[in-house]
């Protein structure tokens, strides 16, 4: 359980360094969910959760000093939860929205 958690943390950390590589959209939920799913061995679940959260967080953007919610990290953590526990995409998406 430690190795998948470390791999998930590594992928989420690399995706959070989005501005370091130029703004290449690594922190979008659909990309981060698919990458975490790829690392954990279930790309389909990662892509489904990432696409669902991409639609949810599509309209959230910062206006003024407001900080927009982080859909990428929510996608990474909820994909890891869904894949490692075997709970499925419904539980992963439900967990990601308040996260």
C-alpha positions as CSV (number, residue, x, y, z in Angstrom):
1,X,0.0,0.0,0.0
2,X,3.0,2.3,0.5
3,X,4.3,2.0,-3.0
4,X,1.0,3.0,-4.7
5,X,0.6,5.9,-2.3
6,X,4.1,7.1,-3.1
7,X,3.5,6.8,-6.8
8,X,0.3,8.7,-6.5
9,X,2.0,11.4,-4.5
10,X,4.7,11.6,-7.1
11,X,2.3,12.0,-10.0
12,X,0.2,14.6,-8.1
13,X,3.3,16.5,-7.2
14,X,4.6,16.6,-10.8
15,X,1.2,17.7,-12.0
16,X,1.2,20.5,-9.4
17,X,4.5,21.7,-10.9
18,X,2.6,22.8,-14.0
19,X,4.1,26.2,-14.2
20,X,7.6,24.8,-14.0
21,X,7.2,23.0,-17.3
22,X,5.3,25.9,-18.9
23,X,1.6,25.9,-18.7
24,X,1.0,22.5,-20.3
25,X,-2.3,21.8,-18.5
26,X,-1.0,18.9,-16.4
27,X,-3.1,20.0,-13.5
28,X,-6.4,19.6,-15.2
29,X,-8.6,16.8,-13.7
30,X,-8.9,14.8,-16.8
31,X,-5.1,14.6,-17.3
32,X,-4.2,14.1,-13.6
33,X,-6.9,11.4,-13.2
34,X,-5.7,9.5,-16.2
35,X,-2.1,9.7,-15.1
36,X,-2.8,8.5,-11.6
37,X,-5.0,5.7,-13.2
38,X,-2.1,4.8,-15.5
39,X,0.4,4.6,-12.6
40,X,-2.0,2.5,-10.5
41,X,-3.0,0.2,-13.4
42,X,-6.5,1.3,-14.1
43,X,-6.5,4.0,-16.8
44,X,-10.2,3.6,-17.5
45,X,-11.3,4.5,-14.0
46,X,-8.8,7.4,-13.9
47,X,-10.1,8.8,-17.2
48,X,-13.8,8.4,-16.1
49,X,-13.2,10.2,-12.8
50,X,-11.0,12.8,-14.5
51,X,-13.6,13.5,-17.2
52,X,-16.4,13.8,-14.6
53,X,-14.5,16.2,-12.5
54,X,-13.4,18.2,-15.6
55,X,-17.0,18.9,-16.3
56,X,-17.7,19.8,-12.6
57,X,-14.7,22.2,-12.4
58,X,-14.9,23.6,-15.9
59,X,-16.6,26.8,-14.9
60,X,-14.5,27.5,-11.8
61,X,-11.8,30.1,-12.4
62,X,-10.4,32.8,-10.2
63,X,-11.9,36.3,-10.4
64,X,-9.9,38.9,-8.5
65,X,-8.4,37.7,-5.4
66,X,-10.6,34.6,-5.2
67,X,-8.8,31.2,-5.2
68,X,-10.5,28.6,-7.4
69,X,-11.0,25.1,-6.2
70,X,-8.2,22.6,-7.2
71,X,-9.9,20.0,-9.4
72,X,-6.6,18.3,-10.3
73,X,-5.6,17.3,-6.9
74,X,-9.1,16.2,-6.1
75,X,-9.0,14.0,-9.3
76,X,-5.7,12.5,-8.3
77,X,-6.7,11.6,-4.8
78,X,-10.2,10.4,-5.6
79,X,-8.8,8.2,-8.5
80,X,-6.3,6.7,-6.1
81,X,-9.1,6.0,-3.6
82,X,-11.3,4.4,-6.2
83,X,-8.6,2.2,-7.7
84,X,-6.9,1.1,-4.5
85,X,-10.1,0.3,-2.6
86,X,-12.0,-1.0,-5.6
87,X,-14.9,1.2,-4.7
88,X,-15.6,2.3,-8.3
89,X,-16.0,5.6,-10.2
90,X,-19.2,6.6,-8.3
91,X,-17.5,6.7,-4.9
92,X,-14.4,8.3,-6.3
93,X,-16.4,11.2,-8.0
94,X,-18.6,11.7,-4.9
95,X,-15.5,11.9,-2.7
96,X,-13.7,14.4,-5.0
97,X,-16.3,17.1,-5.0
98,X,-16.0,18.1,-1.3
99,X,-12.3,17.4,-1.4
